[in-house]
């Protein structure tokens, strides 16, 4: 019974880790898209926010 419990806990931990990675990738992709859109429709803050979001998104995808 102890072996089954360890396998179950390991599978839950692994699933949570994969779910966190997927969420991080989705957030990174959204950040890149929003950053590009802000650069296409520029405003003073848009440039700064766009550059920040693009850089943040690329760094999150690389991780």
Secondary structure, DSSP 4 states (H G I P E B T S, - for coil): -HHHHHHHHHHHHHHHHHHHHHHHHHHHHHHHHHHHHHHHS--HHHHHHHHHHHHHHHHHHH-
